[in-house]
């Protein structure tokens, strides 16, 4: 899936309310913590204002990191 398609999918999920907390996965859990780390260190403040597009970039990067964390857990 192209990055543009991923961005559009995340934007539509954000507008729709995404998943209820009870349906969060381990991937979501890792992504939340990765996003917190990115934002705490000013990851997107260097490039743009904090708007939906900036947060979408943070979310995409957080899920890339979460996927790497899940991959690292595999034997």
PDB file of N, H, CA, C and O in Angstrom:
ATOM      1  N   UNK A   1       0.847  -1.176   0.000  1.00  0.00           N
ATOM      2  CA  UNK A   1       0.000   0.000   0.000  1.00  0.00           C
ATOM      3  C   UNK A   1       0.895   1.243   0.000  1.00  0.00           C
ATOM      4  O   UNK A   1       1.853   1.324   0.768  1.00  0.00           O
ATOM      5  N   UNK A   2       0.583   2.183  -0.844  1.00  0.00           N
ATOM      6  H   UNK A   2      -0.195   2.116  -1.468  1.00  0.00           H
ATOM      7  CA  UNK A   2       1.368   3.412  -0.939  1.00  0.00           C
ATOM      8  C   UNK A   2       1.151   4.275   0.296  1.00  0.00           C
ATOM      9  O   UNK A   2       0.118   4.186   0.960  1.00  0.00           O
ATOM     10  N   UNK A   3       2.134   5.104   0.591  1.00  0.00           N
ATOM     11  H   UNK A   3       2.973   5.176   0.052  1.00  0.00           H
ATOM     12  CA  UNK A   3       2.078   5.959   1.774  1.00  0.00           C
ATOM     13  C   UNK A   3       0.868   6.887   1.732  1.00  0.00           C
ATOM     14  O   UNK A   3       0.258   7.148   2.769  1.00  0.00           O
ATOM     15  N   UNK A   4       0.512   7.386   0.554  1.00  0.00           N
ATOM     16  H   UNK A   4       1.007   7.173  -0.289  1.00  0.00           H
ATOM     17  CA  UNK A   4      -0.640   8.281   0.433  1.00  0.00           C
ATOM     18  C   UNK A   4      -1.920   7.551   0.819  1.00  0.00           C
ATOM     19  O   UNK A   4      -2.782   8.113   1.494  1.00  0.00           O
ATOM     20  N   UNK A   5      -2.041   6.290   0.387  1.00  0.00           N
ATOM     21  H   UNK A   5      -1.341   5.833  -0.162  1.00  0.00           H
ATOM     22  CA  UNK A   5      -3.223   5.508   0.743  1.00  0.00           C
ATOM     23  C   UNK A   5      -3.278   5.262   2.244  1.00  0.00           C
ATOM     24  O   UNK A   5      -4.353   5.304   2.842  1.00  0.00           O
ATOM     25  N   UNK A   6      -2.117   5.005   2.858  1.00  0.00           N
ATOM     26  H   UNK A   6      -1.243   4.972   2.372  1.00  0.00           H
ATOM     27  CA  UNK A   6      -2.078   4.816   4.304  1.00  0.00           C
ATOM     28  C   UNK A   6      -2.504   6.081   5.026  1.00  0.00           C
ATOM     29  O   UNK A   6      -3.266   6.018   5.990  1.00  0.00           O
ATOM     30  N   UNK A   7      -2.018   7.232   4.569  1.00  0.00           N
ATOM     31  H   UNK A   7      -1.399   7.283   3.786  1.00  0.00           H
ATOM     32  CA  UNK A   7      -2.392   8.504   5.185  1.00  0.00           C
ATOM     33  C   UNK A   7      -3.893   8.737   5.096  1.00  0.00           C
ATOM     34  O   UNK A   7      -4.529   9.116   6.080  1.00  0.00           O
ATOM     35  N   UNK A   8      -4.452   8.509   3.919  1.00  0.00           N
ATOM     36  H   UNK A   8      -3.935   8.202   3.121  1.00  0.00           H
ATOM     37  CA  UNK A   8      -5.892   8.704   3.745  1.00  0.00           C
ATOM     38  C   UNK A   8      -6.688   7.744   4.628  1.00  0.00           C
ATOM     39  O   UNK A   8      -7.701   8.129   5.211  1.00  0.00           O
ATOM     40  N   UNK A   9      -6.232   6.497   4.726  1.00  0.00           N
ATOM     41  H   UNK A   9      -5.409   6.184   4.252  1.00  0.00           H
ATOM     42  CA  UNK A   9      -6.910   5.536   5.592  1.00  0.00           C
ATOM     43  C   UNK A   9      -6.873   5.947   7.052  1.00  0.00           C
ATOM     44  O   UNK A   9      -7.875   5.832   7.757  1.00  0.00           O
ATOM     45  N   UNK A  10      -5.717   6.426   7.512  1.00  0.00           N
ATOM     46  H   UNK A  10      -4.903   6.519   6.939  1.00  0.00           H
ATOM     47  CA  UNK A  10      -5.606   6.880   8.896  1.00  0.00           C
ATOM     48  C   UNK A  10      -6.463   8.106   9.156  1.00  0.00           C
ATOM     49  O   UNK A  10      -7.075   8.223  10.218  1.00  0.00           O
ATOM     50  N   UNK A  11      -6.513   9.022   8.197  1.00  0.00           N
ATOM     51  H   UNK A  11      -6.016   8.927   7.334  1.00  0.00           H
ATOM     52  CA  UNK A  11      -7.344  10.212   8.360  1.00  0.00           C
ATOM     53  C   UNK A  11      -8.811   9.833   8.483  1.00  0.00           C
ATOM     54  O   UNK A  11      -9.523  10.368   9.333  1.00  0.00           O
ATOM     55  N   UNK A  12      -9.273   8.901   7.631  1.00  0.00           N
ATOM     56  H   UNK A  12      -8.694   8.466   6.941  1.00  0.00           H
ATOM     57  CA  UNK A  12     -10.680   8.505   7.695  1.00  0.00           C
ATOM     58  C   UNK A  12     -10.986   7.761   8.990  1.00  0.00           C
ATOM     59  O   UNK A  12     -12.071   7.919   9.551  1.00  0.00           O
ATOM     60  N   UNK A  13     -10.036   6.947   9.473  1.00  0.00           N
ATOM     61  H   UNK A  13      -9.156   6.819   9.017  1.00  0.00           H
ATOM     62  CA  UNK A  13     -10.231   6.265  10.754  1.00  0.00           C
ATOM     63  C   UNK A  13     -10.293   7.264  11.897  1.00  0.00           C
ATOM     64  O   UNK A  13     -11.106   7.113  12.809  1.00  0.00           O
ATOM     65  N   UNK A  14      -9.445   8.282  11.859  1.00  0.00           N
ATOM     66  H   UNK A  14      -8.785   8.405  11.118  1.00  0.00           H
ATOM     67  CA  UNK A  14      -9.431   9.292  12.917  1.00  0.00           C
ATOM     68  C   UNK A  14     -10.760  10.040  12.952  1.00  0.00           C
ATOM     69  O   UNK A  14     -11.295  10.321  14.025  1.00  0.00           O
ATOM     70  N   UNK A  15     -11.282  10.355  11.786  1.00  0.00           N
ATOM     71  H   UNK A  15     -10.847  10.127  10.915  1.00  0.00           H
ATOM     72  CA  UNK A  15     -12.567  11.059  11.724  1.00  0.00           C
ATOM     73  C   UNK A  15     -13.714  10.160  12.185  1.00  0.00           C
ATOM     74  O   UNK A  15     -14.685  10.643  12.767  1.00  0.00           O
ATOM     75  N   UNK A  16     -13.605   8.871  11.930  1.00  0.00           N
ATOM     76  H   UNK A  16     -12.816   8.479  11.457  1.00  0.00           H
ATOM     77  CA  UNK A  16     -14.672   7.932  12.275  1.00  0.00           C
ATOM     78  C   UNK A  16     -14.611   7.463  13.719  1.00  0.00           C
ATOM     79  O   UNK A  16     -15.530   6.789  14.184  1.00  0.00           O
ATOM     80  N   UNK A  17     -13.552   7.802  14.436  1.00  0.00           N
ATOM     81  H   UNK A  17     -12.805   8.350  14.059  1.00  0.00           H
ATOM     82  CA  UNK A  17     -13.434   7.375  15.821  1.00  0.00           C
ATOM     83  C   UNK A  17     -12.564   6.156  16.009  1.00  0.00           C
ATOM     84  O   UNK A  17     -12.353   5.718  17.140  1.00  0.00           O
ATOM     85  N   UNK A  18     -12.048   5.589  14.911  1.00  0.00           N
ATOM     86  H   UNK A  18     -12.219   5.945  13.993  1.00  0.00           H
ATOM     87  CA  UNK A  18     -11.138   4.441  14.941  1.00  0.00           C
ATOM     88  C   UNK A  18     -11.701   3.298  15.783  1.00  0.00           C
ATOM     89  O   UNK A  18     -12.905   3.042  15.773  1.00  0.00           O
ATOM     90  N   UNK A  19     -10.823   2.619  16.508  1.00  0.00           N
ATOM     91  H   UNK A  19      -9.845   2.827  16.516  1.00  0.00           H
ATOM     92  CA  UNK A  19     -11.218   1.450  17.300  1.00  0.00           C
ATOM     93  C   UNK A  19     -11.575   1.843  18.732  1.00  0.00           C
ATOM     94  O   UNK A  19     -10.964   2.749  19.299  1.00  0.00           O
ATOM     95  N   UNK A  20     -12.553   1.171  19.313  1.00  0.00           N
ATOM     96  H   UNK A  20     -13.049   0.435  18.852  1.00  0.00           H
ATOM     97  CA  UNK A  20     -12.768   1.352  20.744  1.00  0.00           C
ATOM     98  C   UNK A  20     -11.550   0.828  21.513  1.00  0.00           C
ATOM     99  O   UNK A  20     -10.868  -0.084  21.045  1.00  0.00           O
ATOM    100  N   UNK A  21     -11.282   1.385  22.661  1.00  0.00           N
ATOM    101  H   UNK A  21     -11.836   2.126  23.042  1.00  0.00           H
ATOM    102  CA  UNK A  21     -10.111   0.980  23.449  1.00  0.00           C
ATOM    103  C   UNK A  21     -10.113  -0.516  23.735  1.00  0.00           C
ATOM    104  O   UNK A  21      -9.048  -1.128  23.822  1.00  0.00           O
ATOM    105  N   UNK A  22     -11.284  -1.110  23.881  1.00  0.00           N
ATOM    106  H   UNK A  22     -12.149  -0.613  23.810  1.00  0.00           H
ATOM    107  CA  UNK A  22     -11.363  -2.540  24.192  1.00  0.00           C
ATOM    108  C   UNK A  22     -10.878  -3.416  23.030  1.00  0.00           C
ATOM    109  O   UNK A  22     -10.613  -4.603  23.221  1.00  0.00           O
ATOM    110  N   UNK A  23     -10.762  -2.840  21.833  1.00  0.00           N
ATOM    111  H   UNK A  23     -10.977  -1.875  21.678  1.00  0.00           H
ATOM    112  CA  UNK A  23     -10.319  -3.612  20.678  1.00  0.00           C
ATOM    113  C   UNK A  23      -8.871  -3.306  20.298  1.00  0.00           C
ATOM    114  O   UNK A  23      -8.404  -3.749  19.249  1.00  0.00           O
ATOM    115  N   UNK A  24      -8.166  -2.565  21.127  1.00  0.00           N
ATOM    116  H   UNK A  24      -8.545  -2.205  21.979  1.00  0.00           H
ATOM    117  CA  UNK A  24      -6.771  -2.233  20.834  1.00  0.00           C
ATOM    118  C   UNK A  24      -5.918  -3.496  20.860  1.00  0.00           C
ATOM    119  O   UNK A  24      -6.142  -4.397  21.669  1.00  0.00           O
ATOM    120  N   UNK A  25      -4.955  -3.545  19.977  1.00  0.00           N
ATOM    121  H   UNK A  25      -4.773  -2.814  19.320  1.00  0.00           H
ATOM    122  CA  UNK A  25      -4.057  -4.685  19.874  1.00  0.00           C
ATOM    123  C   UNK A  25      -2.709  -4.346  20.501  1.00  0.00           C
ATOM    124  O   UNK A  25      -2.475  -3.210  20.915  1.00  0.00           O
ATOM    125  N   UNK A  26      -1.831  -5.338  20.568  1.00  0.00           N
ATOM    126  H   UNK A  26      -2.022  -6.260  20.232  1.00  0.00           H
ATOM    127  CA  UNK A  26      -0.481  -5.081  21.060  1.00  0.00           C
ATOM    128  C   UNK A  26       0.224  -4.084  20.131  1.00  0.00           C
ATOM    129  O   UNK A  26       1.001  -3.243  20.583  1.00  0.00           O
ATOM    130  N   UNK A  27      -0.058  -4.191  18.839  1.00  0.00           N
ATOM    131  H   UNK A  27      -0.689  -4.875  18.472  1.00  0.00           H
ATOM    132  CA  UNK A  27       0.513  -3.241  17.879  1.00  0.00           C
ATOM    133  C   UNK A  27       0.075  -1.816  18.224  1.00  0.00           C
ATOM    134  O   UNK A  27       0.884  -0.889  18.193  1.00  0.00           O
ATOM    135  N   UNK A  28      -1.218  -1.644  18.555  1.00  0.00           N
ATOM    136  H   UNK A  28      -1.876  -2.397  18.580  1.00  0.00           H
ATOM    137  CA  UNK A  28      -1.725  -0.325  18.944  1.00  0.00           C
ATOM    138  C   UNK A  28      -1.039   0.166  20.218  1.00  0.00           C
ATOM    139  O   UNK A  28      -0.670   1.336  20.323  1.00  0.00           O
ATOM    140  N   UNK A  29      -0.873  -0.733  21.178  1.00  0.00           N
ATOM    141  H   UNK A  29      -1.172  -1.684  21.092  1.00  0.00           H
ATOM    142  CA  UNK A  29      -0.215  -0.395  22.441  1.00  0.00           C
ATOM    143  C   UNK A  29       1.207   0.111  22.187  1.00  0.00           C
ATOM    144  O   UNK A  29       1.612   1.144  22.719  1.00  0.00           O
ATOM    145  N   UNK A  30       1.958  -0.629  21.369  1.00  0.00           N
ATOM    146  H   UNK A  30       1.629  -1.469  20.937  1.00  0.00           H
ATOM    147  CA  UNK A  30       3.324  -0.205  21.049  1.00  0.00           C
ATOM    148  C   UNK A  30       3.323   1.130  20.314  1.00  0.00           C
ATOM    149  O   UNK A  30       4.164   1.988  20.581  1.00  0.00           O
ATOM    150  N   UNK A  31       2.383   1.308  19.390  1.00  0.00           N
ATOM    151  H   UNK A  31       1.699   0.611  19.173  1.00  0.00           H
ATOM    152  CA  UNK A  31       2.318   2.545  18.613  1.00  0.00           C
ATOM    153  C   UNK A  31       2.013   3.750  19.497  1.00  0.00           C
ATOM    154  O   UNK A  31       2.561   4.832  19.284  1.00  0.00           O
ATOM    155  N   UNK A  32       1.144   3.568  20.483  1.00  0.00           N
ATOM    156  H   UNK A  32       0.698   2.689  20.655  1.00  0.00           H
ATOM    157  CA  UNK A  32       0.834   4.666  21.412  1.00  0.00           C
ATOM    158  C   UNK A  32       2.102   5.125  22.118  1.00  0.00           C
ATOM    159  O   UNK A  32       2.370   6.322  22.218  1.00  0.00           O
ATOM    160  N   UNK A  33       2.866   4.180  22.598  1.00  0.00           N
ATOM    161  H   UNK A  33       2.649   3.208  22.517  1.00  0.00           H
ATOM    162  CA  UNK A  33       4.089   4.542  23.326  1.00  0.00           C
ATOM    163  C   UNK A  33       5.150   5.132  22.395  1.00  0.00           C
ATOM    164  O   UNK A  33       5.887   6.038  22.784  1.00  0.00           O
ATOM    165  N   UNK A  34       5.222   4.626  21.185  1.00  0.00           N
ATOM    166  H   UNK A  34       4.623   3.891  20.869  1.00  0.00           H
ATOM    167  CA  UNK A  34       6.159   5.190  20.213  1.00  0.00           C
ATOM    168  C   UNK A  34       5.764   6.622  19.861  1.00  0.00           C
ATOM    169  O   UNK A  34       6.623   7.498  19.761  1.00  0.00           O
ATOM    170  N   UNK A  35       4.464   6.861  19.674  1.00  0.00           N
ATOM    171  H   UNK A  35       3.766   6.150  19.756  1.00  0.00           H
ATOM    172  CA  UNK A  35       3.987   8.212  19.356  1.00  0.00           C
ATOM    173  C   UNK A  35       4.283   9.178  20.496  1.00  0.00           C
ATOM    174  O   UNK A  35       4.682  10.318  20.258  1.00  0.00           O
ATOM    175  N   UNK A  36       4.091   8.728  21.728  1.00  0.00           N
ATOM    176  H   UNK A  36       3.766   7.802  21.921  1.00  0.00           H
ATOM    177  CA  UNK A  36       4.402   9.580  22.883  1.00  0.00           C
ATOM    178  C   UNK A  36       5.874   9.976  22.880  1.00  0.00           C
ATOM    179  O   UNK A  36       6.217  11.129  23.139  1.00  0.00           O
ATOM    180  N   UNK A  37       6.736   9.013  22.586  1.00  0.00           N
ATOM    181  H   UNK A  37       6.457   8.076  22.376  1.00  0.00           H
ATOM    182  CA  UNK A  37       8.162   9.306  22.529  1.00  0.00           C
ATOM    183  C   UNK A  37       8.497  10.274  21.407  1.00  0.00           C
ATOM    184  O   UNK A  37       9.295  11.192  21.594  1.00  0.00           O
ATOM    185  N   UNK A  38       7.888  10.074  20.240  1.00  0.00           N
ATOM    186  H   UNK A  38       7.239   9.328  20.088  1.00  0.00           H
ATOM    187  CA  UNK A  38       8.139  10.974  19.117  1.00  0.00           C
ATOM    188  C   UNK A  38       7.697  12.399  19.441  1.00  0.00           C
ATOM    189  O   UNK A  38       8.431  13.355  19.189  1.00  0.00           O
ATOM    190  N   UNK A  39       6.503  12.536  19.996  1.00  0.00           N
ATOM    191  H   UNK A  39       5.907  11.760  20.201  1.00  0.00           H
ATOM    192  CA  UNK A  39       5.984  13.868  20.314  1.00  0.00           C
ATOM    193  C   UNK A  39       6.764  14.526  21.448  1.00  0.00           C
ATOM    194  O   UNK A  39       7.005  15.732  21.420  1.00  0.00           O
ATOM    195  N   UNK A  40       7.154  13.742  22.436  1.00  0.00           N
ATOM    196  H   UNK A  40       6.958  12.762  22.459  1.00  0.00           H
ATOM    197  CA  UNK A  40       7.908  14.293  23.568  1.00  0.00           C
ATOM    198  C   UNK A  40       9.268  14.833  23.131  1.00  0.00           C
ATOM    199  O   UNK A  40       9.828  15.728  23.765  1.00  0.00           O
ATOM    200  N   UNK A  41       9.784  14.280  22.047  1.00  0.00           N
ATOM    201  H   UNK A  41       9.329  13.554  21.532  1.00  0.00           H
ATOM    202  CA  UNK A  41      11.086  14.718  21.545  1.00  0.00           C
ATOM    203  C   UNK A  41      10.970  15.692  20.382  1.00  0.00           C
ATOM    204  O   UNK A  41      11.960  15.943  19.695  1.00  0.00           O
ATOM    205  N   UNK A  42       9.783  16.247  20.144  1.00  0.00           N
ATOM    206  H   UNK A  42       8.979  16.043  20.702  1.00  0.00           H
ATOM    207  CA  UNK A  42       9.593  17.256  19.116  1.00  0.00           C
ATOM    208  C   UNK A  42       9.755  16.757  17.698  1.00  0.00           C
ATOM    209  O   UNK A  42      10.197  17.507  16.828  1.00  0.00           O
ATOM    210  N   UNK A  43       9.402  15.486  17.441  1.00  0.00           N
ATOM    211  H   UNK A  43       9.043  14.877  18.148  1.00  0.00           H
ATOM    212  CA  UNK A  43       9.633  14.871  16.140  1.00  0.00           C
ATOM    213  C   UNK A  43       9.025  15.667  14.988  1.00  0.00           C
ATOM    214  O   UNK A  43       9.696  15.880  13.979  1.00  0.00           O
ATOM    215  N   UNK A  44       7.782  16.110  15.110  1.00  0.00           N
ATOM    216  H   UNK A  44       7.237  15.937  15.930  1.00  0.00           H
ATOM    217  CA  UNK A  44       7.198  16.801  13.954  1.00  0.00           C
ATOM    218  C   UNK A  44       7.218  18.315  14.110  1.00  0.00           C
ATOM    219  O   UNK A  44       6.868  19.015  13.159  1.00  0.00           O
ATOM    220  N   UNK A  45       7.605  18.849  15.249  1.00  0.00           N
ATOM    221  H   UNK A  45       7.890  18.281  16.021  1.00  0.00           H
ATOM    222  CA  UNK A  45       7.622  20.306  15.416  1.00  0.00           C
ATOM    223  C   UNK A  45       8.676  20.961  14.537  1.00  0.00           C
ATOM    224  O   UNK A  45       8.570  22.147  14.226  1.00  0.00           O
ATOM    225  N   UNK A  46       9.688  20.209  14.133  1.00  0.00           N
ATOM    226  H   UNK A  46       9.775  19.245  14.385  1.00  0.00           H
ATOM    227  CA  UNK A  46      10.721  20.759  13.262  1.00  0.00           C
ATOM    228  C   UNK A  46      10.197  20.992  11.852  1.00  0.00           C
ATOM    229  O   UNK A  46      10.730  21.827  11.122  1.00  0.00           O
ATOM    230  N   UNK A  47       9.152  20.256  11.463  1.00  0.00           N
ATOM    231  H   UNK A  47       8.719  19.577  12.057  1.00  0.00           H
ATOM    232  CA  UNK A  47       8.703  20.305  10.072  1.00  0.00           C
ATOM    233  C   UNK A  47       7.391  21.020   9.859  1.00  0.00           C
ATOM    234  O   UNK A  47       7.169  21.590   8.791  1.00  0.00           O
ATOM    235  N   UNK A  48       6.522  21.008  10.837  1.00  0.00           N
ATOM    236  H   UNK A  48       6.702  20.545  11.705  1.00  0.00           H
ATOM    237  CA  UNK A  48       5.198  21.605  10.619  1.00  0.00           C
ATOM    238  C   UNK A  48       4.498  21.870  11.940  1.00  0.00           C
ATOM    239  O   UNK A  48       4.943  21.451  13.009  1.00  0.00           O
ATOM    240  N   UNK A  49       3.395  22.575  11.825  1.00  0.00           N
ATOM    241  H   UNK A  49       3.034  22.915  10.957  1.00  0.00           H
ATOM    242  CA  UNK A  49       2.543  22.806  12.992  1.00  0.00           C
ATOM    243  C   UNK A  49       1.897  21.478  13.389  1.00  0.00           C
ATOM    244  O   UNK A  49       1.834  20.537  12.598  1.00  0.00           O
ATOM    245  N   UNK A  50       1.427  21.429  14.612  1.00  0.00           N
ATOM    246  H   UNK A  50       1.478  22.194  15.255  1.00  0.00           H
ATOM    247  CA  UNK A  50       0.679  20.242  15.032  1.00  0.00           C
ATOM    248  C   UNK A  50      -0.740  20.358  14.493  1.00  0.00           C
ATOM    249  O   UNK A  50      -1.590  21.010  15.099  1.00  0.00           O
ATOM    250  N   UNK A  51      -0.989  19.734  13.373  1.00  0.00           N
ATOM    251  H   UNK A  51      -0.299  19.204  12.880  1.00  0.00           H
ATOM    252  CA  UNK A  51      -2.315  19.673  12.773  1.00  0.00           C
ATOM    253  C   UNK A  51      -2.585  18.215  12.409  1.00  0.00           C
ATOM    254  O   UNK A  51      -1.774  17.341  12.713  1.00  0.00           O
ATOM    255  N   UNK A  52      -3.689  17.954  11.778  1.00  0.00           N
ATOM    256  H   UNK A  52      -4.349  18.664  11.531  1.00  0.00           H
ATOM    257  CA  UNK A  52      -4.043  16.565  11.468  1.00  0.00           C
ATOM    258  C   UNK A  52      -2.977  15.901  10.602  1.00  0.00           C
ATOM    259  O   UNK A  52      -2.650  14.732  10.809  1.00  0.00           O
ATOM    260  N   UNK A  53      -2.434  16.637   9.636  1.00  0.00           N
ATOM    261  H   UNK A  53      -2.699  17.586   9.468  1.00  0.00           H
ATOM    262  CA  UNK A  53      -1.395  16.050   8.787  1.00  0.00           C
ATOM    263  C   UNK A  53      -0.132  15.738   9.580  1.00  0.00           C
ATOM    264  O   UNK A  53       0.482  14.690   9.380  1.00  0.00           O
ATOM    265  N   UNK A  54       0.256  16.632  10.474  1.00  0.00           N
ATOM    266  H   UNK A  54      -0.244  17.483  10.637  1.00  0.00           H
ATOM    267  CA  UNK A  54       1.442  16.390  11.304  1.00  0.00           C
ATOM    268  C   UNK A  54       1.245  15.196  12.214  1.00  0.00           C
ATOM    269  O   UNK A  54       2.142  14.367  12.367  1.00  0.00           O
ATOM    270  N   UNK A  55       0.074  15.108  12.818  1.00  0.00           N
ATOM    271  H   UNK A  55      -0.655  15.781  12.694  1.00  0.00           H
ATOM    272  CA  UNK A  55      -0.204  13.977  13.697  1.00  0.00           C
ATOM    273  C   UNK A  55      -0.319  12.678  12.907  1.00  0.00           C
ATOM    274  O   UNK A  55       0.033  11.611  13.410  1.00  0.00           O
ATOM    275  N   UNK A  56      -0.809  12.763  11.679  1.00  0.00           N
ATOM    276  H   UNK A  56      -1.096  13.630  11.270  1.00  0.00           H
ATOM    277  CA  UNK A  56      -0.892  11.571  10.845  1.00  0.00           C
ATOM    278  C   UNK A  56       0.508  11.043  10.546  1.00  0.00           C
ATOM    279  O   UNK A  56       0.731   9.832  10.545  1.00  0.00           O
ATOM    280  N   UNK A  57       1.448  11.948  10.293  1.00  0.00           N
ATOM    281  H   UNK A  57       1.267  12.932  10.294  1.00  0.00           H
ATOM    282  CA  UNK A  57       2.836  11.523  10.071  1.00  0.00           C
ATOM    283  C   UNK A  57       3.397  10.846  11.314  1.00  0.00           C
ATOM    284  O   UNK A  57       4.096   9.838  11.215  1.00  0.00           O
ATOM    285  N   UNK A  58       3.090  11.402  12.483  1.00  0.00           N
ATOM    286  H   UNK A  58       2.521  12.220  12.563  1.00  0.00           H
ATOM    287  CA  UNK A  58       3.545  10.797  13.739  1.00  0.00           C
ATOM    288  C   UNK A  58       2.926   9.413  13.883  1.00  0.00           C
ATOM    289  O   UNK A  58       3.613   8.462  14.254  1.00  0.00           O
ATOM    290  N   UNK A  59       1.640   9.295  13.594  1.00  0.00           N
ATOM    291  H   UNK A  59       1.081  10.068  13.293  1.00  0.00           H
ATOM    292  CA  UNK A  59       0.961   7.999  13.711  1.00  0.00           C
ATOM    293  C   UNK A  59       1.576   6.962  12.780  1.00  0.00           C
ATOM    294  O   UNK A  59       1.803   5.822  13.183  1.00  0.00           O
ATOM    295  N   UNK A  60       1.844   7.349  11.546  1.00  0.00           N
ATOM    296  H   UNK A  60       1.659   8.275  11.218  1.00  0.00           H
ATOM    297  CA  UNK A  60       2.456   6.410  10.608  1.00  0.00           C
ATOM    298  C   UNK A  60       3.823   5.957  11.105  1.00  0.00           C
ATOM    299  O   UNK A  60       4.127   4.765  11.083  1.00  0.00           O
ATOM    300  N   UNK A  61       4.638   6.889  11.549  1.00  0.00           N
ATOM    301  H   UNK A  61       4.390   7.858  11.567  1.00  0.00           H
ATOM    302  CA  UNK A  61       5.966   6.531  12.052  1.00  0.00           C
ATOM    303  C   UNK A  61       5.852   5.652  13.293  1.00  0.00           C
ATOM    304  O   UNK A  61       6.631   4.715  13.469  1.00  0.00           O
ATOM    305  N   UNK A  62       4.877   5.956  14.156  1.00  0.00           N
ATOM    306  H   UNK A  62       4.244   6.717  14.013  1.00  0.00           H
ATOM    307  CA  UNK A  62       4.683   5.152  15.363  1.00  0.00           C
ATOM    308  C   UNK A  62       4.317   3.717  15.013  1.00  0.00           C
ATOM    309  O   UNK A  62       4.796   2.784  15.658  1.00  0.00           O
ATOM    310  N   UNK A  63       3.477   3.525  14.002  1.00  0.00           N
ATOM    311  H   UNK A  63       3.088   4.282  13.477  1.00  0.00           H
ATOM    312  CA  UNK A  63       3.109   2.165  13.599  1.00  0.00           C
ATOM    313  C   UNK A  63       4.269   1.440  12.914  1.00  0.00           C
ATOM    314  O   UNK A  63       4.380   0.219  13.024  1.00  0.00           O
ATOM    315  N   UNK A  64       5.130   2.172  12.211  1.00  0.00           N
ATOM    316  H   UNK A  64       5.040   3.164  12.122  1.00  0.00           H
ATOM    317  CA  UNK A  64       6.336   1.556  11.662  1.00  0.00           C
ATOM    318  C   UNK A  64       7.197   1.036  12.810  1.00  0.00           C
ATOM    319  O   UNK A  64       7.720  -0.077  12.754  1.00  0.00           O
ATOM    320  N   UNK A  65       7.337   1.855  13.850  1.00  0.00           N
ATOM    321  H   UNK A  65       6.912   2.759  13.896  1.00  0.00           H
ATOM    322  CA  UNK A  65       8.120   1.443  15.023  1.00  0.00           C
ATOM    323  C   UNK A  65       7.450   0.265  15.728  1.00  0.00           C
ATOM    324  O   UNK A  65       8.129  -0.666  16.159  1.00  0.00           O
ATOM    325  N   UNK A  66       6.124   0.300  15.848  1.00  0.00           N
ATOM    326  H   UNK A  66       5.572   1.057  15.497  1.00  0.00           H
ATOM    327  CA  UNK A  66       5.400  -0.795  16.495  1.00  0.00           C
ATOM    328  C   UNK A  66       5.592  -2.097  15.731  1.00  0.00           C
ATOM    329  O   UNK A  66       5.779  -3.155  16.330  1.00  0.00           O
ATOM    330  N   UNK A  67       5.544  -2.014  14.409  1.00  0.00           N
ATOM    331  H   UNK A  67       5.392  -1.154  13.921  1.00  0.00           H
ATOM    332  CA  UNK A  67       5.775  -3.216  13.594  1.00  0.00           C
ATOM    333  C   UNK A  67       7.180  -3.771  13.829  1.00  0.00           C
ATOM    334  O   UNK A  67       7.370  -4.986  13.888  1.00  0.00           O
ATOM    335  N   UNK A  68       8.159  -2.881  13.963  1.00  0.00           N
ATOM    336  H   UNK A  68       8.005  -1.894  13.916  1.00  0.00           H
ATOM    337  CA  UNK A  68       9.533  -3.316  14.242  1.00  0.00           C
ATOM    338  C   UNK A  68       9.610  -3.983  15.610  1.00  0.00           C
ATOM    339  O   UNK A  68      10.322  -4.973  15.782  1.00  0.00           O
ATOM    340  N   UNK A  69       8.881  -3.446  16.581  1.00  0.00           N
ATOM    341  H   UNK A  69       8.303  -2.642  16.442  1.00  0.00           H
ATOM    342  CA  UNK A  69       8.875  -4.048  17.923  1.00  0.00           C
ATOM    343  C   UNK A  69       8.262  -5.445  17.884  1.00  0.00           C
ATOM    344  O   UNK A  69       8.772  -6.371  18.515  1.00  0.00           O
ATOM    345  N   UNK A  70       7.165  -5.590  17.139  1.00  0.00           N
ATOM    346  H   UNK A  70       6.751  -4.838  16.626  1.00  0.00           H
ATOM    347  CA  UNK A  70       6.537  -6.911  17.020  1.00  0.00           C
ATOM    348  C   UNK A  70       7.459  -7.887  16.296  1.00  0.00           C
ATOM    349  O   UNK A  70       7.539  -9.058  16.667  1.00  0.00           O
ATOM    350  N   UNK A  71       8.151  -7.414  15.273  1.00  0.00           N
ATOM    351  H   UNK A  71       8.086  -6.463  14.971  1.00  0.00           H
ATOM    352  CA  UNK A  71       9.099  -8.267  14.552  1.00  0.00           C
ATOM    353  C   UNK A  71      10.231  -8.723  15.486  1.00  0.00           C
ATOM    354  O   UNK A  71      10.669  -9.871  15.414  1.00  0.00           O
ATOM    355  N   UNK A  72      10.694  -7.839  16.344  1.00  0.00           N
ATOM    356  H   UNK A  72      10.338  -6.906  16.403  1.00  0.00           H
ATOM    357  CA  UNK A  72      11.789  -8.165  17.264  1.00  0.00           C
ATOM    358  C   UNK A  72      11.364  -9.215  18.295  1.00  0.00           C
ATOM    359  O   UNK A  72      12.210  -9.923  18.841  1.00  0.00           O
ATOM    360  N   UNK A  73      10.070  -9.319  18.561  1.00  0.00           N
ATOM    361  H   UNK A  73       9.382  -8.744  18.118  1.00  0.00           H
ATOM    362  CA  UNK A  73       9.577 -10.307  19.529  1.00  0.00           C
ATOM    363  C   UNK A  73       9.557 -11.718  18.955  1.00  0.00           C
ATOM    364  O   UNK A  73       9.500 -12.688  19.711  1.00  0.00           O
ATOM    365  N   UNK A  74       9.603 -11.847  17.652  1.00  0.00           N
ATOM    366  H   UNK A  74       9.650 -11.060  17.038  1.00  0.00           H
ATOM    367  CA  UNK A  74       9.535 -13.183  17.024  1.00  0.00           C
ATOM    368  C   UNK A  74      10.836 -13.917  17.248  1.00  0.00           C
ATOM    369  O   UNK A  74      11.914 -13.328  17.173  1.00  0.00           O
ATOM    370  N   UNK A  75      10.732 -15.233  17.530  1.00  0.00           N
ATOM    371  H   UNK A  75       9.857 -15.712  17.592  1.00  0.00           H
ATOM    372  CA  UNK A  75      11.953 -16.014  17.759  1.00  0.00           C
ATOM    373  C   UNK A  75      12.769 -16.211  16.490  1.00  0.00           C
ATOM    374  O   UNK A  75      13.822 -16.847  16.526  1.00  0.00           O
TER     375      UNK A  75
END
